[in-house]
Amino acid sequence: MVFVDLKESMSSSELPQEWDLLRRKVNDVKLQLPSTAQISIVQDEFSEVYGMLFAIHSTDAKPEELRRYAEELQRQLKTVDGIKKIELHGVEPRVVNIDLPNERLAQYGLSIAQVWNQLNNQNMVFEAGSFDAGSERIRINQGSEFESLDDIRNLLIRGGVGELSSGSIRLGDVADISMGYQTPALNQNRYNGEPSITLAVSPVEGINVVSLGDTVLNILDGFEQTLPLGVDISTIAYQPEEVQKSIDNFVGNLMESVGIVFVVLLVFMGFKSASIVGTSLLLTILLTINYMYIAGIDLHRVSLGTFILALGMLVDNAIVITDMMLAKLKQGTERTQAAIDSVKETAIPLLGATVIAIMAASPVLFSKTDAAEFSGSVFYIIAASLMFSWLVAMTITALLCWLFLKPDLKEEAEKESLYKKAVSWTVDNPAKALAGLIPLIAVTAIAIPSVAVNFIPQSDRPIIFLDYWLPNGAKIERTSEDLKRVEQWLIAQPEVESFSTSIGASVPRFSVTVEPEPLDSSYGQILINTVDFHSIDGLIERGDEFLAQAFPDAEPRFRNLKLATADKFSVEARFSGPDEAVLHDLANQAKAIFASHPDAKYIRDDWRQPSKVLKPIINQQRAREAGINRTDIAFAMKRSSDGMPLGQMNWNDELIPIRLRADNQDMASLETLPVKSILGLHSVPLGR
């Protein structure tokens, strides 16, 4: 497996073209690969985000029943407008097993080549041409030969070699043919410890996911009523709820921010001035939201946060116009002329200051990094909101000042007198004035170390992941058994609301900051939903202790959901070079340095342990004497382990792989594994 990292300067719009170029180059290289090499596949769908994850789970239902329910629900959801893609995860693939022991081959005088070739030829689909039929030309559709197990059983094998030739014989009389599940399994899913299938739903870009989520939930509620007792549908991750929470939080934060601005203005400028500036601020926000709709900028965490960031600047232009208007009125200028002069004198300077403030956000626009693409809307919202604030200040604010502001010379005189007294006392008593600042400085100095420094904070969603690695090459059955023990521990924890387990792979990517793991039998992941965000730390602390004691040879790790980065570790160091031994040594040194720090944990490297490989050493002379070649040995070992792939069966519009197997062997009996010549009848033990 080869991972391709593109440069950060590559924008998301360029990705399809780059992946297409990579795919063409991989296809060109295929001609240089050995004829027995497997098909090269370019997997470029890691960027797909499935905002809604649901589990169909049951302790009693068979895997095939869960699959049938999941596929029916998938068909119903595909009719919903706004859904881009629906995938099923944790489905156990079905296979057709043709078990053909070597003893039966010898008994009926058959060779592997005869069975292999005739199965392939019988199931091969050819383009059979077309014929004229009057004014029409009709195409011939030969179709697939194998559409049921009986089709395979009834296949006649022309049998025998030499004297043992026996004419024809049904394959079902020679082999045991059955439908089962792929072994070893690639991926298994559980929900709260029950076998499950996960439905991953990806919405169309730009869709209202809150409305879409309501539609999906209505379909799920109706479908669940049709399920038998004991089969349930549960939610693993639900983006619409988080979007609604974010919008509600934004509205609340926005109202709080506007309220704070109004109170501050009320204290220092009075009720009328504060009302005018506050009205201008709200109008600016409404204009900016309309601009976002026209420009196609969605409401998300970055765009909403930019509003809060810009609030302090959006009132500046309105404050200047209002203050200038008050000053003109105090000087005795007529109201209409005061409004005109206030705009004339400040329009160009305020426009220049606004442009300078906009340029402060321009690095985000011109940056070519991933972070810039993630936060690209910051510049556009800052620019639009500040320009709208200037436009509103030059028009609406000036009009409101003309309508409502009237000079109160007595009140202004009292404020000015109080201000002059404060300034005079400060100038006359500099030591006392500075001494009053010392407590504030001291409190600040004490508080600064307690302020957390976290450029990209964790998400406040009550979700954590448990990544679990066994030593490289571990069987998926062992990984599954270990995670069952972890699940029993999680069930007993009061902080845990629910959890979804994926063995052999990670859960589907439900957030842009989640990077999926490739298929690995020694890996498993548990997505844990806690009762609230604040209970996560205590759960992780106890979980670390439990895992360290229960699984000393594993590499488990808890991690929170990040907001704006897919980095799996807080600190990472990469070593690259041509010498593997040197790289391992450098990695071990780096891990030792990390381990020496008391606050460091989850220290590991991505190469992990070397994978064990069984490599037969073939004595070519003995092989030639026995009439055996490398292909015969490979066939024998493949048949006795995973099974040889042998086409597909078209069963109810589903293509099910066919595998040709022999007696299962383990490593202890490999020396006695009979190796049969593909073309002949005789066999010899592999140990010879």
Secondary structure as UniProt FT lines:
FT   TURN            8..9
FT   HELIX           12..14
FT   HELIX           15..29
FT   HELIX           30..32
FT   TURN            35..36
FT   TURN            46..47
FT   STRAND          52..57
FT   HELIX           63..77
FT   TURN            78..79
FT   TURN            81..82
FT   STRAND          83..89
FT   STRAND          94..99
FT   HELIX           102..107
FT   TURN            108..109
FT   HELIX           112..123
FT   STRAND          130..133
FT   TURN            134..135
FT   STRAND          136..139
FT   HELIX           149..153
FT   STRAND          156..159
FT   HELIX           162..164
FT   STRAND          167..170
FT   HELIX           171..174
FT   STRAND          176..181
FT   STRAND          188..191
FT   TURN            192..193
FT   STRAND          194..203
FT   TURN            205..206
FT   HELIX           209..224
FT   TURN            225..226
FT   TURN            229..230
FT   STRAND          232..238
FT   HELIX           239..269
FT   HELIX           271..295
FT   HELIX           301..314
FT   HELIX           316..330
FT   TURN            331..332
FT   HELIX           335..359
FT   TURN            360..361
FT   HELIX           362..366
FT   HELIX           370..374
FT   TURN            375..376
FT   HELIX           377..392
FT   HELIX           393..397
FT   HELIX           398..404
FT   HELIX           409..428
FT   HELIX           430..435
FT   TURN            436..437
FT   HELIX           438..447
FT   HELIX           448..450
FT   STRAND          463..469
FT   TURN            472..473
FT   HELIX           476..491
FT   TURN            494..495
FT   STRAND          496..503
FT   TURN            512..513
FT   TURN            521..522
FT   STRAND          523..530
FT   HELIX           533..535
FT   HELIX           536..550
FT   TURN            552..553
FT   STRAND          555..560
FT   HELIX           580..595
FT   TURN            598..599
FT   HELIX           620..626
FT   HELIX           630..640
FT   TURN            641..642
FT   STRAND          644..651
FT   TURN            652..653
FT   STRAND          654..661
FT   HELIX           667..672
FT   STRAND          674..676
FT   STRAND          683..685
FT   TURN            686..687
//
